Amino acid sequence: MELKIVLAERLNNLLKKKGWSTYKLSRKTGLTPYTLQGILACRYDDIKLKTLILISHAFDMSVSEFLNDEKFLYNNLKIDK
């Protein structure tokens, strides 16, 4: 599966779990709602580490916790080199 799809699924699941909108996450991260909607719509092939840190922090988790899903294992991802 493509990384951008796995990231979008993980983010969507966390938003649902918290009952948050992209607007609320935007306010917590400082990222624009457009950026967050772009991630959810899989518009970006590469997400900056800074963005991932801001999102993880908003959910009170580390980046490691955010990525702690077997979908993120290298063998499960389609990554262009």
N, C-alpha and C positions, 0 to 999 in steps of 0.2 A: 504494500500500500504506500502511496506517496506521503512524504513527511507532512506536507501542508494539510492533507486530509486528516491525518492522525492528530495533528495539533488542533485543528478545528473541532474535531470530535471531543478531544480532551477538554478544551475550553468550553464548549457547549455543555458538556456534562457538568462541569464545575459551576457554570452559571445557573443551570437548572437546579442543582443541589442546593445552592445558596438562595435561589429565588431572585437572582439579580438580573437586571437588564444590562445591555452593553453600555447604556448611559451611566449607570451606577458604577460599573467597572471602570469606565472612562474617568469618572471623578476620583476614584481611588488610585488609579495608576498615573493620571496625567496624560494618558494617550488619548487621541481623538476618537470619538465614536466611529468615525469613518475608518480609521486604522483597525479597530477591533472588528467592525463589520467586514472589513476586507479579509482579515484572518479567518473569520467564520465562513466567508464565502470562498475561501481558498484562492484568493486573487494573488497572493504573494508566494513565490517559490522559496524565498529565504526570509527568515525572521531573525532580526538582530537579537543577540544575547541580551542586550539591555532591555529590549521589549519583553523577553521571556522572564527576566528577573523582576521587572515591574509587575507583570501579571502574577507571577508566583507569590510575590510579596503581598499583593492585594488579597490573595486567598490565604494568607498566613501560612505559607509553605515555602520550602526551599525549592530551588530549581530541580534538585534531585528528586524531591517528592512529586513535583509536577510531572517529571519524566518517568516516574516509577510505574510503568505499565509495560507489559510485554510487547505491546504494539510498537514501542519505541526501540526494541532490540534491532540491531543492525540487520540481522537476517530477515526480519519481518518488513523492512522498509525498502522501498524502491528509491535509491539515491543515485542521481547522475553524478559522475565523477568528472 
